[in-house]
Every structure is written in C-alpha cells, then in structure tokens.
Amino acid sequence: MAHIKIDKKIAKYRVLKPEAKDAPAVPKEPLKAQDNVIWMHEKLERPEVLIGSTYKIKTPVSDHAMYVTINDIVLNEGTPHEQRRPFEVFINSKNLDHFQWIVALTRVISAVFRKGGDTTFLVEELKAVFDPKGGYWQPGGKFMPSTIAELGYVIERHLQSIGMMKKPELDVHQRKLVDEKRAEFEARAKQTDAFSKNHFPEGAQLCAKCSTAAVVMMDGCNTCLNCGDSKCG
C-alpha cells in the first residue's frame, strides 16, 4: 500500500462504502422533453388573428373613458396541453394628455406577456401604484388609488377569466357572515313588499286613514287614491 503525504489541512471527508465502490455507475437518463408542445416565449411569432376582450375604464378624474384591449394566444390548440395566454395589450382613449405613458406602459406589459412564464406579478405591481394627487371612488363604492391601479384590476379580471389566476373565495367564517347579512336584508325587504308591489304611482306617501301608500298631490292637495281621503276636505 502506497503512502500518501497530506500537505494541506483536511476540510471535510467522506467514507466510501464497499458496495458503492463495486457497484457499476448507472447513467442518468436525460429529461425527455414533451414533443410538439409549444411554450410561451419571446420569439413566438404573432398569428394573423388573436382572440381578446375589451374593458371600459371610466374614472371621475377624466372626461373620457379608456378602453383596454387584451389579446390572447392559444397554445397547443386541440391538444391536452392547450392553454390560453395573454399576448398583447392596447389602451385607447380620446384623452391625449397621457398618450406617452399609455404607449410606454402597453409596450412594456406586452413585452412581459410575450416573455412567458408567470406574468401574474404584474397585477400586484400595478395595483400598488398610488396617485400623489389622491385616488377616487368608483360608482360601486370601491376606492381606487390610481388609474394605473384600476388597469391592474382589469388585467387581474382578465387573467381570472382565462384561468391563469384563481378567483378569491370566502372562507367558512366569511361565508357564514355573508349568509347572515343576506338573511337580515331579506327579512327587512319583506316588510316593504306591501308598499313596493302595488298599482299606485311610485313615490306615493302613506295614507293616515287607510294605511296605504297611495297619497299623491292632486290639484294642489294631498289626496289618497285608495280611500279618497284629502287634506282639502
């Protein structure tokens, strides 16, 4: 047995087992790529026709609405690997004050879409943009921090519609609370059915004599259309 002189400090060591020494080396099989499967990448050529959706954004800070069009490409159509991915985005508006940043933003977002991979991060990045002048309230009562943030919500809605993002679901406690609030609302609504389902004009007042919502203004006098009671006698 030959002697080996060690001149350097031993940093780590490994014990070689006999069975591992005598066993023949098994070559690793290369990963097989799926044949005829097209993945999203930046060199993918644009087809002549794309499918897409157009969303309208009307903000109280602008007199003109913006129309956001997101076009999708269908990969591996007709196969088990078929998927729909966003390919490009366009924003159209009569307001030319923001034309430069609109063109720049659409080109950047389209480039990210065509890059492939997970592009859902764009949603959170856009929704986190705040207007230094303050946001605005949507007609439904939802606060929107900026126009860019609303664009993020539009992209989120589109990605949910094509299956790239999951719609948020309520947990058990939140669903129970919603059901309780719905039951309370329906119980209050039943009390107004006697006044809402009638043949008298809308906006009629409650009559003090017959307790019917049928009092209207006639000839300058409040008159009940159900019992004929009138303040003018």
C-alpha positions in Angstrom: 0.0 0.0 0.0 1.5 3.3 -1.0 1.7 6.1 1.5 0.2 9.5 0.6 1.5 12.6 2.3 -1.1 15.2 3.1 0.3 18.7 3.0 -3.0 20.7 3.3 -5.5 20.9 6.2 -8.4 18.5 5.9 -11.6 20.5 5.5 -14.0 17.6 5.0 -14.0 13.9 4.3 -16.4 11.1 3.0 -16.4 7.4 3.8 -16.6 5.2 0.7 -18.7 2.2 1.3 -17.6 -1.1 -0.3 -20.9 -1.7 -2.1 -20.9 1.8 -3.5 -17.3 1.2 -4.7 -18.0 -2.1 -6.5 -21.4 -1.1 -7.9 -21.4 -0.1 -11.6 -22.3 3.5 -12.3 -25.8 3.9 -13.6 -26.0 6.7 -16.1 -28.8 9.1 -15.5 -31.5 9.3 -18.2 -31.8 12.7 -19.7 -35.1 14.5 -19.1 -37.4 13.9 -22.0 -39.0 17.0 -23.4 -42.6 16.7 -24.4 -42.8 16.5 -28.2 -44.8 19.0 -30.2 -45.6 21.2 -27.1 -45.3 24.9 -27.7 -44.4 27.1 -24.7 -44.8 30.8 -24.4 -41.5 32.7 -25.2 -40.4 36.0 -26.6 -39.5 34.6 -30.1 -43.0 33.2 -30.6 -44.4 34.8 -33.8 -47.7 36.6 -33.7 -50.5 34.9 -35.5 -52.6 36.7 -38.0 -55.7 36.6 -35.8 -55.9 36.8 -32.0 -58.8 36.5 -29.6 -59.3 39.0 -26.9 -61.5 41.2 -24.7 -62.0 44.9 -24.3 -62.7 46.5 -20.9 -64.0 50.0 -20.4 -62.5 52.2 -17.6 -64.4 55.4 -16.8 -62.8 57.4 -14.0 -64.2 60.6 -12.4 -60.8 62.3 -12.9 -61.2 62.3 -16.7 -63.9 63.3 -19.1 -63.1 60.5 -21.5 -63.1 56.7 -20.9 -60.2 54.4 -21.6 -60.7 51.1 -23.5 -58.3 48.3 -22.6 -58.0 45.5 -25.1 -56.1 42.3 -24.1 -55.4 39.9 -26.9 -54.6 36.2 -26.1 -52.8 33.5 -28.0 -54.0 29.9 -27.8 -51.0 27.5 -27.5 -51.2 23.8 -28.5 -54.8 24.2 -29.7 -56.7 20.9 -29.9 -54.3 19.0 -27.6 -54.3 18.1 -23.9 -51.7 20.9 -23.4 -54.0 23.6 -24.8 -53.7 26.9 -22.9 -54.6 30.5 -23.4 -52.0 33.1 -22.6 -52.1 36.9 -22.9 -50.0 38.2 -25.8 -50.5 41.9 -26.1 -52.4 44.9 -24.6 -53.7 48.1 -26.1 -55.2 51.2 -24.4 -57.3 53.6 -26.4 -58.7 57.0 -25.2 -59.7 60.4 -26.6 -57.6 62.0 -23.8 -54.2 62.7 -25.3 -52.7 64.2 -22.1 -51.4 60.8 -21.1 -50.6 59.5 -24.6 -46.8 59.0 -23.9 -47.1 56.9 -20.7 -50.0 54.9 -22.2 -47.9 53.9 -25.2 -44.9 53.1 -23.0 -46.9 51.1 -20.5 -48.7 49.0 -23.1 -45.4 48.1 -24.8 -43.8 47.1 -21.5 -46.8 45.0 -20.5 -46.9 43.3 -23.9 -43.2 42.5 -23.7 -43.7 40.9 -20.3 -46.6 38.8 -21.7 -44.6 37.6 -24.6 -41.7 36.7 -22.4 -43.7 33.8 -21.0 -43.5 32.3 -17.5 -45.5 33.6 -14.6 -46.8 37.1 -15.5 -49.3 37.4 -12.7 -46.9 39.6 -10.7 -47.9 42.5 -13.0 -51.3 42.6 -11.2 -49.9 43.4 -7.8 -47.3 45.8 -9.1 -49.9 47.8 -11.0 -52.4 47.7 -8.1 -49.8 49.1 -5.7 -49.4 52.4 -7.7 -50.8 55.4 -5.9 -51.6 58.8 -7.4 -49.9 61.6 -5.4 -53.0 63.8 -6.0 -55.2 61.2 -4.4 -57.4 58.4 -5.7 -61.1 58.3 -6.4 -64.2 56.3 -5.6 -65.8 54.0 -8.1 -69.6 54.1 -8.6 -69.9 50.8 -6.6 -68.2 52.4 -3.6 -64.7 50.9 -4.0 -61.7 53.1 -3.6 -59.2 53.1 -6.4 -55.8 54.6 -5.6 -54.9 55.5 -9.2 -55.8 54.9 -12.8 -52.8 52.5 -13.1 -54.2 50.5 -10.2 -57.5 50.2 -12.0 -55.6 48.9 -15.0 -54.1 46.3 -12.7 -57.6 45.2 -11.6 -58.6 44.9 -15.2 -55.7 42.6 -16.0 -56.5 40.6 -12.9 -60.1 40.1 -14.0 -58.9 39.0 -17.5 -56.3 36.5 -16.1 -59.0 35.1 -13.9 -61.3 34.7 -16.9 -58.7 32.7 -18.9 -57.7 30.5 -15.9 -54.3 31.9 -15.1 -55.4 33.3 -11.8 -57.9 31.9 -9.3 -60.8 34.0 -8.1 -60.6 34.7 -4.3 -63.0 32.5 -2.4 -64.5 33.3 1.0 -63.6 31.0 4.0 -66.2 29.3 6.2 -66.5 32.2 8.7 -66.8 34.9 6.0 -69.4 32.8 4.1 -71.4 32.4 7.3 -71.3 36.2 7.9 -72.5 36.9 4.4 -75.4 34.4 4.7 -76.4 36.1 8.0 -76.3 39.5 6.5 -78.3 38.3 3.4 -81.0 36.8 5.7 -81.3 40.1 7.6 -81.7 42.0 4.4 -84.3 39.7 3.1 -86.2 39.9 6.3 -86.2 43.7 6.1 -87.2 43.6 2.4 -90.3 41.5 3.3 -91.6 44.4 5.4 -91.7 46.7 2.3 -93.3 44.3 -0.1 -96.8 45.7 0.8 -95.6 49.1 -0.4 -93.4 48.1 -3.3 -95.9 45.7 -5.0 -98.9 47.9 -5.7 -100.5 49.7 -8.6 -100.3 53.2 -7.2 -97.7 55.7 -8.6 -94.1 55.4 -7.5 -93.3 57.8 -4.7 -96.8 57.9 -3.2 -97.0 58.6 0.6 -98.6 56.6 3.3 -102.2 57.4 4.0 -103.0 58.1 7.7 -106.6 56.8 7.2 -106.3 53.5 5.3 -102.5 52.9 5.8 -101.9 52.5 2.1 -99.0 54.1 0.2 -101.4 55.9 -2.2 -101.3 59.6 -1.2 -100.3 61.9 -4.1 -100.5 65.6 -4.9 -103.7 66.4 -6.9 -104.9 69.9 -7.7 -102.5 71.3 -5.0 -103.8 68.9 -2.3 -102.7 65.6 -0.9 -105.2 63.0 -1.9 -105.3 59.3 -1.2 -106.0 57.3 -4.4 -107.2 54.3 -2.3 -109.8 55.7 0.1 -110.2 59.2 -1.3 -109.1 61.0 1.9 -108.0 64.5 1.1 -106.5 67.3 3.2 -108.6 69.8 1.5 -111.8 68.1 2.6 
